[in-house]
Amino acid sequence: MVELLDCTLRDGGYYTAWDFEPGLVRTYLAAMAKLPVRHIELGYVNDPMPGYAGEFFFLSPERLRQARAALRPDQSLVVMIDGKGTTPERMAPLFGHLVGLVDMVRITVSPDKLDHGIALARAIKATGMKAGFNVMYLSTFQTQLSKISAAFEVPEVFDSIALVDSYGGCTPERVESLFREMRAALPDKTIGFHGHDNMCLAMANSIAAIAGGADVVDGTLIGMGRGAGNLRLEAMLAYLDGRPGNMPVDYEALSSVVEPFDALQREYGWGTNLPYMISGVNNLPQRDVMDWIGKKRYSVLSIIQALQRQAASETDSRAYPSLQPLANSTRPVVVVGGGPSVRRHADAIARFVDRSGALVLFSSSRHIDLCDQLGGEQLLCLPGHDAMRVEVTDNLGRMTAAIVPTPPRVDGCVPAGFPLQVQQAAQLTAAGTGDTIGPVSDVSPLDLALGAVVALATKDCLLVGFDGYETASTAEQSLAREVQSMLDVFRQKYPGTRLRSLTPTFYDIDAFSVYAELAALS
C-alpha cells in the first residue's frame, strides 16, 4: 500500500517566501489530521542566511511542537534541508534537539553530489533521527540508475530515498521501469517519487512509480510548488480512495483546505504553461526559462538554445555600420518605453515631436503600432528577437533604421530579409558585466537605447513610457531595478546630456511634463 507525503508548506513556500497566514496553517494541519496522508513535510530547518525567508524556512521547535500536537499519532513529521548549503558538522546543532519531535530529515542532493549527501545523512543518523534523500534531476539519469549507485552501496546511512523529477521531463514508462530497478536494488528501503507537472505528467508518473514499487508519493494541495508545481494531492487522494487498505478520504476536510489554497493559486498563478513544458522536455531549469521569457526580449527557441549552452559560433557576429551622431547635438531624442503612459499621452507626445523636431527612438517594439501617430524621424532598437514579431514587420513604414547591439549578439536578432537598414551601437553598460544568455551578453531595451543615445551625441534625452511600478510582481521588481540601474549609469557617465522623463514615472529621475514642454514651444 502506497503512502502519501504532503509537502505543501515546504514546496509551496517558493511562492510565498515561506510565509503562511496562521489561520491557513491551522486549517491545513486540522485537515491533514483527518486525511489519509502518512507524512507531513512542514518546511525547512536551516542555519541563518542572507535574504528574507519566512517561518517555514527556519522552522522552530515551538512551531514543530504545535504541528506535532495537531497531527495524528500515526502521522510522521518531516523537515528538509538543502544539502548543498550545509556541512556534516552542522547536523547535530540543527537537529539534535529535535529528536523525538521530528521523525525524519530529508536532504536535497544532486546526483553528482551524492557523496556529500551521504556524509550529511551519516551525521543526521548519529543524532538518532531518520535520514532520507531527495535525489534531484531524475530526468537526466532516468536511463542510468548507476548515476546514484553510491547510495546503494551504503544503505545503512539512510532510511528513505525519493527520486525527484525536478524538470518534470520524465515519462510514465521510464518511471515505472526505473522504480522496478530501484525496488530490486533496495528491497528493504523506503523509496519514493516527487513529480513536477511541467508536462502535465505528475499524476501519470506518480501512478507509474506506484506500479513500479514506490512506497511513498509526494504531493501538494492544488499542486502548489516551485515553478509548474507538483502532483495535486487531492487528485491522488481521490485516485486511491476506496482501494484495499486505504483510509477513506474525508472530503469535507479535503474541501476545507483545498479552498484557501485554490485562492492562493489564483494569487500566485503556479501551474504549467508552454515555457514550463519546453523546459521539462529539454531538462532545463524552469526558473531560468521563466526568467528569460519574462524579460520578453527573446524567442522561446533562442532561450532554449542558449540555456543548452549553444556554441559561440552560433551567435550573430555580423558587423553593421555604426550609428552616427546627429548633425545638431541640441536636437532632442525621445526614447519610447513600454509603459502605458505612452498611449495615454500619445497625442501630446506627437505634438511635441512635431514642434521640437525630435528624433523618436523606440527602445523596443512595444507601442510600435503608435509609430504613425507619434510621427517624426524614427529608429527602432532590436535588443533581442523583436524583429521576429508580426506586429513589428507590419509597422516599419516610418522607421529610418533598426539599431542592434555590437557583436556578438544573439542569433536571429536580424532575420533574413529584414526590410530596414541596420546599424549597430554599443550598449550603455560594458558587455559581459551583466547577465548572459548562452554565450552572449543580455542586452536590455534601455541598455541598447541609451547606448544609441550616446552614439547620437544628443544633449537632450527625453523618456516617455518609463513609468515604473506602484506595486510590482517579483519579475517586475527585477525589471524596475534593471531600468533604474541603467538610468543611474547614464547620469554618472554622461552628465553633459540632460536626461528627464516627460510622462509620469516612479523612477528616480528628473520628471517634467510633456504638456509644460508643449506650452514652452507654443
Helices and strands as residue ranges (DSSP letters): E 3-6, H 8-16, H 22-32, E 39-44, G 55-57, H 61-70, E 76-82, G 83-85, G 88-90, H 91-95, G 96-98, E 104-109, G 111-113, H 114-126, E 130-135, G 138-140, G 145-148, H 149-153, G 155-157, E 160-165, H 172-185, E 190-195, H 202-211, E 216-219, G 221-223, H 233-240, H 251-268, H 274-281, H 286-295, H 300-307, G 312-314, E 333-336, H 341-344, H 346-356, E 359-362, G 368-370, H 371-374, E 378-381, G 386-388, H 390-393, E 399-405, E 421-425, E 436-437, E 440-441, H 445-456, E 460-464, H 474-493, E 498-501, E 510-511, H 514-521
